[in-house]
């Protein structure tokens, strides 16, 4: 059993239910290797399902450490978190959920992977236990199952809307032929008319292809003036592949000086400033200040910085711990989908009735050989109702 020590100072009340976190920690928290079965629960309890063994054990441990950090900084002694190992598989996730439901918790956090969520979600629904998954797959949520994962479609539309407000109106999409790229293309296609955007037929490239000329040429309209037929190009990719795609554009009729390159938060991990063609490009990502502070606090506690998505486990645990302080504790759909949202490590977010999370994203501009520049800050509040 993991129990949270009393914080040095009680968190100040705020309109958004997640309180500010402290900046100093007393001592490192010890990871828990196995989950005992919960007994009678006079106070709030949550199960957290993560891959603590298997190929993804390191990822799972980072997320579990982040959850423990949230306990220390946000929870009180009356809140209990019980970890269960999914082993990173569908079968493991289902087994972990069955173990957790022997003595049902008030709420479940996790699992992480979409396949795990698909296996565990029906069991949670049957037991009428709400679940906050950490997957970025919106197809696995709903009916009492939510996700804090960063959905690619809303990121794409945030940066497209920003570009439209600055005079760009013709959009093309060049995406990897994988689930992520397909989702971005689907969202952009569905929302183009709403944003007043003329959309060129999206093109895709294979994960292992080395010849990008074909899909790029299919995007470009033959025009004697050199106009490719669009003035913004969405590139939802990361790492070396993103830089390779961007570097290939000028020779194939797309001048980044005339066509604004756009991206999602995948660009954050791609070192885009090292590729000249990406200079001046815009992308949507969570506001960085609180996330960087979280990484520093984590490193002070556990001796190394975690993977970026560890913040999801922190925010989920902090949210659940705060709601558990209510008397009586309240994990109803109305409480979880508070329209004002919650102030998290990755900025403002709120859970919606369909199970997805709406987030406030900042817009960043790629600068050569330097960190990106924040052009447009994430919103401080949400509109009165969700979308």
Buried (B, 14 or more C-beta within 10 A) or exposed (E): EBEBBEBEEEBEEEEBBBBEBBEEBEEBBEEBEEBEEBEEBEBBBBBBBBBBBBEBBEBBBBBBBBBBBBBBBBBBEBBBBBBBBBBBBBEBBBBBBEBBBEBBBBBBBBBBBBBBBBBBBEBBBEBEBBBBBBBBBBEBBBEBBBBBBBBBBBBBBBBBBBBBEEEBEBBBBBBBBBEBBBBBBBBBBEBBEEBEBEBBEBBBBEEEEEEBEEBBEEBBEEEEEEBBBBBBBBBBBBEEBBBBBBBBBEEBBBEBEEBBBBBBBBBBEBBBBEBBBBBBBBBBBBBBEBBEEBBEBBEEBBEEBBBBBBBBBBBBBBBBBBBBBEEEBBBEEEBBBBEBBBBBBBBBBBBBEEBBBBBBBBBBBBBEEEEBEBEBEBBEEBEEEBE
